[in-house]
């Protein structure tokens, strides 16, 4: 599976100077926040891949102008053909804002989503706006990471984490890729980055190992097949 990851700055080659072949082979697009909603809407319209997103701290306009045709996956585990993606957007609080959270507020969000994590027997990708504290973040209040993500990654050990918030022009603080001590590959999606996943890196659809969820997927699939044939 080939995934286009984007965040923070609209890529001119994918918008101003767009050619359809630039999205050829892309199966999924993940937005880690702080992007013009028109940009996401353009990508989902011009390409064949769905766009999943979380909010950045500057995405308050999404409240009245969401990117049409795109899926917000905040505070849930989204199943894309067996690939389980957990979305937790927003940034550490440094000023009032809808998508600004204290450490305690983020911990509460993590606690609430654990039911969905349990139902789907874990997750494969953690999609956030802010990084983990100590991994690709900065020391200033506006760009530090969340300690709550550290605990989440240590406990569930997803294959990948995709975030934004720290821009390439911030100097040595910017790291395109890091590897967490738990083995999770961390990707900063600023501008754009490509993830290529092998089939063995995530469960087949309906094969998460969670009896209830897999049963639900199988029943849903059979209903879809009947509806299609009818």
N, C-alpha and C positions, 0 to 999 in steps of 0.2 A: 504494500500500500504506500502510495506517495502522497505526502501531506505538505501543503504550503502553509507555513506559519508566518503571520504578519503582526506588526505592532508599531505604534507610536508615530510613524511617518509613512505617508502614502508613497509607494514605490512608483516613480514616474514611468518606468517601463511597463507597469501593469495598469496604468491609468492614462496618463497624458499621451504616451506613445504605445498604446496597446495594440498587440496583434494576437489573434486567437491562438496561434501556435504556442504562445507563452504559457498557456494553461493546459496544453495537451499533456495527458498522462497524469494530471493531478486528480486524485480521488477524493480529497477532502481539504478544506481550508479552515484553519484555526486562527481566530483573531484574539490577541492577548490585550486588546484595549487601546484607547487614545487614538482612534482613527475616525475619520469622517464617515458617518453612516452612509453617505452617497457612494463612497468607495467600496464598502462591503456589498451594497446593493448592486453596484456595477459588476463586481466580480462574480456574484451568484447568477447574474443575468447573462453575462457574456461567456461564462464557463459552464461546465457540466457538473462541477463538484458543489456539494452543499457547503454553506458557510456557518460555522458554529462560533459563538463569541462570548466573551465576558467583558465587563466594563473596566475601563481605565478611570483614573481619578478625574480626567477632563471630559468624561462622556455624559455629562448631564443633559446634553441635547437629545440623547437617546430616549429620554422620558417622554418627549413630545414628538420626536421624529426618529423612531427606530428604523434600522435597516430592513426594508421589506424583503421578504423571502429568505431571511436569515434566522437562525435559531439561537436564542439566548440560553445558555446552559448554566447559569448561576445556581449554586447551591444544590446541584444534583449530579448524578452520574449518568451521562448520556451514552447510550449504546449505538455505535455506528458499525453495523455489520460484524458485531462481536467485539470491536474495539471499545473499551470502556474509558470515557473521558470525564474527569471530575472538574467542574468549573467553580472557581472562587476568585472573582474579580475584586477590583478596588485596591487602594493603597493605604499605607499607614497614615494615621491622622496627623496632619500638620496645619490644617486650617479647616473651617466648616465646609462641608460638601457632602453630597448624597452618597458618593462612593469612596468616602474616607472612613477608616475604621481604626479604633484603638486595638491594641493587642488582645484585650479581653473580649471585645466585640467579634474579632476574627475567631477566637477560640470557641465562642458560642456558635458561630456559623459552622465551624468544623464539627462540633459536637452534634448539631442538628442533622448534618448530612451523613453521619455515621450509619444511620438506619439504611440509607440508600446504598452505602458502601457494603454493608453487611448483606443486603438483599442480592447484590450483584457480585458478591464474593470478591470484592476488591476493585481496583481500577488500574488501567494501564498507562494513562497519561494524566498528569495534573496540569490543568490550564489555568494560569493566574495572570494578573497584571504585575503585581509586585514579586520580587524574588524572595528566596529564603534568606533569613538573617544569616550573614556570613558566607553566602554563596552568590557572588556577582552583584551584591548591593553596595551601598555607600554609607558613610557615617553620618551624613547630614540628615535631619529629621524628614526631609521630603523624599529621600531615596533609600532609606533603610528597608530591610526586608522583615518578614514576619517570622517570629519564633514558632508560631503555631504551625507553619508549614514544615518546619524541621521535625516536629513530633509526628506529623502526618506521614512524611516520607520515611522516617525511621520505622514507623509501625507497619505501613502497608507496602513499602518498597516498590513503587511503580517503576516501569521501565524508563519513562521519560517525564520530565517537567518542562513546560513551555511557558515563558513569561516575557514581559517587556519592561517598561518603566525606566530602565537605565539605557541611555542612548549611546550610540557609537562615538559621538563627539564629546563625551564626558571624559575622554582620555583613558588612562590605564584601568579605570574602574570597569570599563566595558569588556566583557568576556562573552564571545559568541557561544562557546560550549565549555561546560565544566562537568565533572563527575562527582556526585555526592558520595560521602563515605558509605552510604547504604547501597551504592551501586546504581542509583538513578542518574541517567544522563540528563543534564540541565541545558536547555537551549534558550538563549535570548533571541526573541523573534523580531527585534528592532529592524524596521524596513522589511526584510523578508529572509526566511531561512527554509530549507527543505529537510523534511524528515522522511526517510525511506525505511519502512518496517517490513520485516520478513513475516511470513504467515505464522511461524512458530512463536512469534513474540507476543501474540495476543490470542485469546480463545476464538474458536469458530462460533458463529452466531448460534445461540441456544446451547452453548457448551461451557458455561462459566464455572460449572461445578456447584452452583446453587440450585438445589432441587426445585424450589418454588418458582424462582425466576426463569429457569430453563423450561419448566413446564408451561409457564405463562407464554413464553416466546413460541413454543411449539404449537400451543392452542391458537395463538394469534396468527401464526403462519398458515395454519390449516384453514382458518376463517377467511384469510386473504385469498387463498387458492380457490376456495369455494365461490367467493364473490367474483373472482376473475372469470371462472368458468361459467357462472350463471349469467 
